[in-house]
Amino acid sequence: METIGIIGGTGFIGSNLTGLLIDQGYDVVIFTRTENKVNTNKRITYAYYNAEKGICDVNAMRRIDAAVMLAGEGISDKKWTQQRKKEIINSRIKGTDFIIKQLRAYGKFCKSFISASSISYYGPDMPDTPPFNEDCAPSADFLGEMCQSWEDQSFKGISFMRTTILRIGIVLGKNGGVLPQYSQHMDFGIMPVLGFGNQVISWIEVTDLCRMIIFTMKNESVAGIYNAVAPTPVTHKHLMKIIASAKGGVKTPSPAPAFLLKILLGELSAEVLKSCTVSAQKIIDDGFQFQQPDVEQAVRLNIA
């Protein structure tokens, strides 16, 4: 029975991934910065690590057959001050560097490393250009440069373990991702629309994302960079209408103008308003099959 290590496994994606791995017969080690976390499932072990302090449970590291890197400060949780940018960068780049060094030293059974990245690697859509694929250049902005450095760091383990990087799109799921944020005002009959609402959202349903992580882990021919998005991107306005319909009742559109978002969010507003159409063709060509390629079905499956 294989044991999978998840770094940052207590978050939204990590929790869903843990459940799916347990269902498929794996044991899971969750590396967390919370000390002395109590285990309530014999198939799950919690292991303490702290990249800033240089601490890691090396005995837990010795057990794992594959590692999934999901740790990182939230990109859209707070306004981007210089301090916040530093936290976003360090949690990913220095954190990944630390984990790879621990795997090199102690993870002799670990043969596969799957690291998260983000479609924020790409810039905004340009007129008359195809969807972004994995060969496209990074955007020359904060997130594009951060993702490039993060991916470069993740590939430093390629000499001793198969490495796969997933550029993850907007995740739809219960109790996390964008659905709770987008739908929180709809119980009051309000349907927020960011800007004009025409920006394209490249999304993925959370269970499909977790299935994709496991797919890359199982298949030795899968390595390198893949976009983790559904094959059917939608506009922000259309997504909001689907969420409103799933919630039921009358929802009055309430636009949040771009200038107001710029005042409230600063530099982060450009990412919120960005149209980014991303291709899923590479992972499909390598054999992955989506269970939730339809956005309306994905929303109705996960809406509260």
N, C-alpha and C positions, 0 to 999 in steps of 0.2 A: 504494500500500500504506500503510495507516494505522499510526501508531505510538502505542502506549498507554503512558502513564506510570503506574507503580504506586508509591505512597509507602508504605513498609513492605512491600515486595514479597518480602523474603527469609523471611518467616514462613510458618506453616502454610497459611493461606488464600492468601497471595500467591504461594507456590510452585506451588500447584495452579492458580491463575488464570493464571500465566505459561505453564505447560504447555499449557493449553487455548487460550490466545490464539495461541501459536506454531502449534499444530495447525490453527487456523483461518486462518492466513496473515498474522497481525499481527506487527509488530515490537514489542519491549517495551523500555522504559527503566525500570530499577528504581532508584528513589531510596533510598539506604541511608546509614546513619551510619557504615558501615565504609569507611574510606579505602582507595583503591588496590585495590579488589576486582577479581580477575582474571576476565575474560570467557572462557568456554569455548564459547559458542555465538554465531555471527555475527549471529543474530537478536535477541540480548539485549545491551543496554548497561547497565553499572552507572554511576550518577551519584551523586556525594557530595552530601549535604545535612546540615545540622545546624541545627535551628530555634533551639536555645539560643544558638548562636554567630552566628546570622544568616548562615549560609553555604549557598549553593545553586549547583549547576552550571547556570548560566543558559543555556548553549548547548544542554544537554539539554532544558531546559524549553521552549526555542523549537521543538523538534522534534515535540512531542506533539500529537495530535489529540483525546485524551481523557485524563482523569486519574482514578485510583482511589485514594482515601485509606483506607489500612488500618492506619496507624501508631498505636501506643498501648501503654503499659505494660499487662501482663497484669492483669486484674481479680482473678483468684483465685490468682495465683502466690504471694503472700505475705500474711501477716496485715496487717490494715489499721491500721497506726500512722498518726499524723497526717502523718508524712513520706511514707509510702506513698500516702496519699490525695492529697497534693500532687503526687506524681509521676504518678499516674493522671490527675488533672485536667490538669496542664500538658502532658503528652505528647499529649493530644487537643485541648484548646482552644487553647493557644498554638501547638501544632504545626500545626493546621488553619489558624489565622490566618496563620501564616507562609507556608504553601503557597499560600493564596489570594492573598496579596499578591504572591508570585512569579509566579503565573499571570496576575494582572492586569498586571504589569509586562512579562513576557517571553513568556507563553504565548498569543500572538496567534492561533495555529491551534487552540487547545484550545476545543472547543465543548461538551464534556460533562464534568461533574464528578460522580462517584459517591462518596459518603462512607459509611463504615460508621457505624452506631450500634448500639444493643443493645436487646433486649427487656427489659433491666433498667430501661428507661424506665418500664415499667409496675409497678404494685404487685402484691401478692398477690391471687389470686382471692378474690372475695366470693361468699357463698351466693346462688344463684338469679340470677346475672348472666351475660350472654353472654360469649364470648371477647373479649379486648381487640382493638379495631381501631385504625386509625391516628388516629382522631379523639379517642381517650380521653386524659384528662389524665395528666400525669406523676405518678409517685409522689413523695410529699413526704419522701424519704429521700436519702441520699448519692448513690446511683447514679441515681435518678430525676432529681434536680436536675442532676447532672453531664451526663447524656445530653441534657437540655433545653438546657443551655448549649452543649454540643458541636454539637447540631443547629442552634442559632441561629448559631453561628460558621460552620458549613458553608454556610448559606444566604446568607452575605455576598457570595458570588460570583454570585448569581442574576442580577445586572444585565448580566453579560457572558458567561455560559455556563449552559446547561441544567443544573440541579442535581437530583440524586436522592439520597435518603438511605434506606439499608436498615437497618432494625432487626433485627439478626441474632440468631437463636435459638441453642440449643446445637448445635454443629457436630459431626457424626459423620464421621470419616474416618481414614485410615491415618496413622500417625506424627504425630498432632496431634489437637486437640480433646479431647473427654472420653473417647473409647474407650480410649486407652492408660491413662488414670488409673483408669477404672472396672474395667478387666480385669486390672490388674497383679497382683492377689493371686489371681486365679482359677487360675493355674498351680499354686498350692499348695492347690487345692480349697476356697477360701474365696470366698463371694459377698457382698461388703460391701453393706449397705443403709443409706442415710442416713436417720436418724429412723425414722418408721413406713413410709416408702417410698410414701406415698399422694400426695405432691406431683406435680403435672402438669409434665411436661417438654415444652416446645415446641422441637422440634429441626429440623435440616435437614442433609441429606447434602452433603458438601463440594463434589462436582461440580455438584449442583443449585444450590448457592449461587454458584459461579463462573459457571454458565450464566445465572443470574439477573442477575449483574453485567453480563455481556456483553449480555443481552437489554435491560437498561435503557440501556446505552450505544448500542445500535443503533437503538432505537425512539424517535423524536423526540417522540412523544406521551406518553411515560412520563417524568414529572417529579414531584417532591414526595417524600412519605414513603410507604414500603412496608414491611410486615412481611416479613422473609426467614425464613419457617418453613415446614415441610411442613404439609399440610392435616390431618395425623393425629397430634395430640399423644398422649403416653402417660404413664402414671405411672412414677416412678423405679423402683419395684419391678419393674414389667413389663419395663422396659428392661433391668434387671439380669438378669432371667431369660432374656431373649433373648440377651444377651451370653454368659451361662453356657452356654446351649444351643449357641451357635455355637462356643464354645471346646471343648465336649465334656467327657465325664467327669462325675463327681459333684462338685457344688459345694454346700457347706454355707452356708446364709444366716448372716451375721454382722452383726447390727444395730449401727450406731453411734448411740447414743442422742443425742437433741437436746441434753441438758445437757452431754454430753461434747464435742460439736461446738462448743458455745458457749464452753467452756473453752479448747479448742484453737484455734479460729478467731476468737473474739471476735465483732465486729459482722458479719464476713463470713458467719458461720453462718446468719444470717437469709436471705441470698441463696441459699445452698446448699439450705436447707430450704423455700424459697418455692415455692408452687404457682402457676404462671403459664400460663394457657391463652390462646394468641394465635391470631388468625385470619389465614389466608393468602388470604382471598377477594378482596381488592383486586387483588393481582398476578395472580391467576387470571382475574379479570374483564377485565384488560388484555391477556390473551393468553398469559401464561406457562404452559407445561406442564411439570409435574414428571416427571422420569424415575424418581425414587426416592421415591414417596409412602408406601411401606410400610416401617415401621421394621425389621421382621425382615429384609427383603431388603437394606436399607441397611446393617444391622449385618453381615450375612454377606458382603457385598461388601467390607467394610473391616476385618474382624477379622483379627488376626495369629494 
